[in-house]
Every structure is written in structure tokens, then in C-alpha cells.
Amino acid sequence: MSDAPPKMIPDPDGLNAEFYQNIADGTLCLRRCADCGAVHHPPRYLCATCGSEQVEWSAISGKGRIFSWTISHRPVDPGWAVDGPWATVVVEMEEGPRLVGGFRGAPNEALELDLPVRVVLERETESFGRLYFTPDV
């Protein structure tokens, strides 16, 4: 049993709350325009490509490639101290948008540009889930 305090859980609102609710429910969804097909993140009410109001949540593949990363050694939130050092990755999804999440399933030394990864969703509460990526080999 760890003596670490619990990790802070954000309280998102609007479309961000819906994004994290979908993760808590076990599905990675992004906003997709029904008119032009563009997929967006962060979520928006109007399509950033064509301006359409016909934008809705759509499940995506959960697969992508590492675009960038950083390794953190000192947490701002004390709940993360036991996990350090940890990597935060920027992943370019197959559908185009880039997402930010944690890196799991391999040592930080395994990180490299264009490394194929897949999403791992972790439910924290009934309305909030965390996004992680693991190598897809």
C-alpha cells in the first residue's frame, strides 16, 4: 500500500467534460464534421475546417505515432511522485489530430519519433478518465 496522496482529478466543463466522460466510459472519441469529414481536437462546437454546425462525437481508432515527448522528474501534483520519472507524449493519431497523454508499457528509453502506439484508457471516476499510450508492436 502506498502512502502517496491521490492524484488530482480535474473538473472539466463543456465539450472538454464530454471528451473525458467518453474516456471514462471506455471510448476515445473526437469531434468529426458530418459535412466535410474533418476530425478535430481540442473539441469545438463548429468545424474548424468548413464552419459547419454538423459536428458530433465519433469513436476513433486509438492508434497513432509519437510526435514528441517530455520526461518529468518533479511533479507539481504530489500524487504523481511515486510514478516518476514519467513521460508525457504527443501522439499524432491516424485520423490526424494530436493528443497528449502518458506513456506506459515500456521504459522511457524506448521512446522514439514515429513509434507506433495505441491508446489505453483509464477510468478515474464516473465522469473522468485518463489517456495513456503504449507501444503498438
TORKOLFI-609065 format. One record per residue (C-alpha): residue number from 1; residue in three letters; y negated, x, z negated. Coordinates in nm, 2 decimals, decimal comma. Each point is the difference from the previous one (the first is absolute). Last residue first. Layout:
BEGIN
- n;res;yy;xx;zz
- NUM;ALA;Y;X;Z $
...
***
This chain:
BEGIN
- n;res;yy;xx;zz
- 137;VAL;0,36;0,43;3,17 $
- 136;ASP;-0,26;-0,25;-0,11 $
- 135;PRO;-0,18;0,20;-0,27 $
- 134;THR;-0,13;-0,22;-0,28 $
- 133;PHE;-0,33;-0,19;-0,03 $
- 132;TYR;-0,14;-0,19;-0,30 $
- 131;LEU;-0,21;-0,32;-0,03 $
- 130;ARG;-0,06;-0,17;-0,33 $
- 129;GLY;0,04;-0,37;-0,08 $
- 128;PHE;-0,23;-0,25;-0,16 $
- 127;SER;0,02;-0,38;-0,05 $
- 126;GLU;0,32;-0,06;-0,20 $
- 125;THR;-0,05;0,34;-0,16 $
- 124;GLU;0,10;0,36;0,09 $
- 123;ARG;0,21;-0,06;0,31 $
- 122;GLU;0,09;0,32;0,18 $
- 121;LEU;0,00;0,01;0,38 $
- 120;VAL;0,16;0,29;0,18 $
- 119;VAL;-0,14;0,07;0,35 $
- 118;ARG;0,17;0,22;0,26 $
- 117;VAL;-0,09;0,36;0,10 $
- 116;PRO;0,02;0,22;0,30 $
- 115;LEU;-0,16;0,34;-0,06 $
- 114;ASP;-0,29;0,02;0,25 $
- 113;LEU;-0,18;0,27;-0,21 $
- 112;GLU;0,22;0,16;-0,27 $
- 111;LEU;0,10;-0,09;-0,35 $
- 110;ALA;0,33;0,15;-0,12 $
- 109;GLU;-0,18;0,22;-0,26 $
- 108;ASN;-0,09;-0,32;-0,18 $
- 107;PRO;0,37;-0,04;-0,09 $
- 106;ALA;0,18;-0,29;0,17 $
- 105;GLY;0,06;-0,37;-0,08 $
- 104;ARG;-0,35;-0,10;-0,08 $
- 103;PHE;-0,36;0,03;0,14 $
- 102;GLY;-0,27;-0,24;-0,13 $
- 101;GLY;-0,20;-0,22;0,22 $
- 100;VAL;-0,29;-0,02;0,25 $
- 99;LEU;0,03;-0,20;0,32 $
- 98;ARG;-0,11;0,08;0,36 $
- 97;PRO;-0,01;-0,27;0,26 $
- 96;GLY;0,18;0,04;0,33 $
- 95;GLU;0,31;-0,23;0,01 $
- 94;GLU;0,24;0,29;-0,05 $
- 93;MET;-0,19;0,08;-0,32 $
- 92;GLU;-0,22;0,31;-0,04 $
- 91;VAL;0,07;0,11;-0,35 $
- 90;VAL;-0,26;0,15;-0,24 $
- 89;VAL;0,19;0,16;-0,29 $
- 88;THR;-0,06;0,04;-0,37 $
- 87;ALA;0,22;0,27;-0,14 $
- 86;TRP;0,09;0,05;-0,37 $
- 85;PRO;-0,03;0,28;-0,25 $
- 84;GLY;0,05;-0,18;-0,21 $
- 83;ASP;0,20;-0,31;-0,09 $
- 82;VAL;-0,03;0,03;-0,38 $
- 81;ALA;-0,38;0,00;0,02 $
- 80;TRP;-0,01;-0,32;0,20 $
- 79;GLY;-0,06;-0,23;-0,30 $
- 78;PRO;-0,30;0,22;-0,10 $
- 77;ASP;-0,21;-0,15;0,28 $
- 76;VAL;-0,23;0,27;0,15 $
- 75;PRO;0,30;0,21;0,06 $
- 74;ARG;0,00;0,38;0,02 $
- 73;HIS;0,24;0,18;0,25 $
- 72;SER;-0,06;-0,20;0,32 $
- 71;ILE;0,15;0,09;0,33 $
- 70;THR;-0,19;-0,11;0,31 $
- 69;TRP;0,14;-0,14;0,33 $
- 68;SER;-0,06;-0,05;0,37 $
- 67;PHE;0,13;-0,18;0,31 $
- 66;ILE;0,36;-0,05;-0,12 $
- 65;ARG;0,19;-0,22;0,25 $
- 64;GLY;0,08;-0,37;0,00 $
- 63;LYS;0,25;-0,26;-0,08 $
- 62;GLY;-0,05;-0,32;-0,21 $
- 61;SER;0,08;-0,21;0,30 $
- 60;ILE;-0,29;-0,25;-0,04 $
- 59;ALA;-0,01;-0,35;-0,15 $
- 58;SER;-0,29;-0,21;0,13 $
- 57;TRP;-0,29;-0,15;-0,19 $
- 56;GLU;-0,24;-0,20;0,21 $
- 55;VAL;-0,31;0,05;0,22 $
- 54;GLN;-0,12;-0,28;0,23 $
- 53;GLU;-0,37;0,04;-0,09 $
- 52;SER;-0,05;0,21;0,31 $
- 51;GLY;-0,25;0,29;0,01 $
- 50;CYS;0,18;0,19;0,28 $
- 49;THR;0,09;0,33;-0,16 $
- 48;ALA;-0,10;-0,03;-0,37 $
- 47;CYS;0,18;-0,34;-0,01 $
- 46;LEU;-0,17;-0,22;-0,26 $
- 45;TYR;0,10;-0,06;-0,36 $
- 44;ARG;0,09;0,36;-0,06 $
- 43;PRO;0,28;0,20;-0,16 $
- 42;PRO;-0,04;0,37;-0,04 $
- 41;HIS;0,19;0,04;0,23 $
- 40;HIS;0,02;-0,17;0,33 $
- 39;VAL;0,26;-0,09;0,27 $
- 38;ALA;-0,14;-0,09;0,35 $
- 37;GLY;0,20;-0,27;0,19 $
- 36;CYS;-0,30;-0,12;0,21 $
- 35;ASP;-0,01;-0,37;-0,09 $
- 34;ALA;0,25;-0,04;-0,29 $
- 33;CYS;-0,18;0,29;-0,18 $
- 32;ARG;0,23;0,17;-0,25 $
- 31;ARG;-0,08;0,06;-0,37 $
- 30;LEU;0,26;0,23;-0,17 $
- 29;CYS;0,31;-0,09;-0,19 $
- 28;LEU;0,25;0,22;-0,20 $
- 27;THR;0,24;-0,24;-0,15 $
- 26;GLY;0,17;0,01;-0,35 $
- 25;ASP;-0,18;-0,28;-0,18 $
- 24;ALA;-0,20;0,26;-0,20 $
- 23;ILE;-0,10;0,15;0,34 $
- 22;ASN;-0,11;-0,34;0,13 $
- 21;GLN;-0,21;-0,05;-0,32 $
- 20;TYR;-0,16;0,34;0,06 $
- 19;PHE;-0,13;-0,10;0,34 $
- 18;GLU;-0,10;-0,35;-0,13 $
- 17;ALA;-0,20;0,16;-0,27 $
- 16;ASN;-0,17;0,23;0,26 $
- 15;LEU;-0,09;-0,31;0,20 $
- 14;GLY;-0,21;-0,14;-0,29 $
- 13;ASP;0,04;0,17;-0,34 $
- 12;PRO;0,17;0,31;-0,14 $
- 11;ASP;0,08;0,04;-0,37 $
- 10;PRO;0,13;0,35;-0,03 $
- 9;ILE;0,30;0,10;-0,22 $
- 8;MET;-0,06;0,30;-0,22 $
- 7;LYS;0,32;0,20;-0,06 $
- 6;PRO;0,16;-0,06;-0,34 $
- 5;PRO;-0,06;0,26;-0,27 $
- 4;ALA;0,25;0,29;-0,01 $
- 3;ASP;0,23;0,02;-0,30 $
- 2;SER;0,30;0,00;0,23 $
- 1;MET;0,34;-0,14;-0,10 $
***
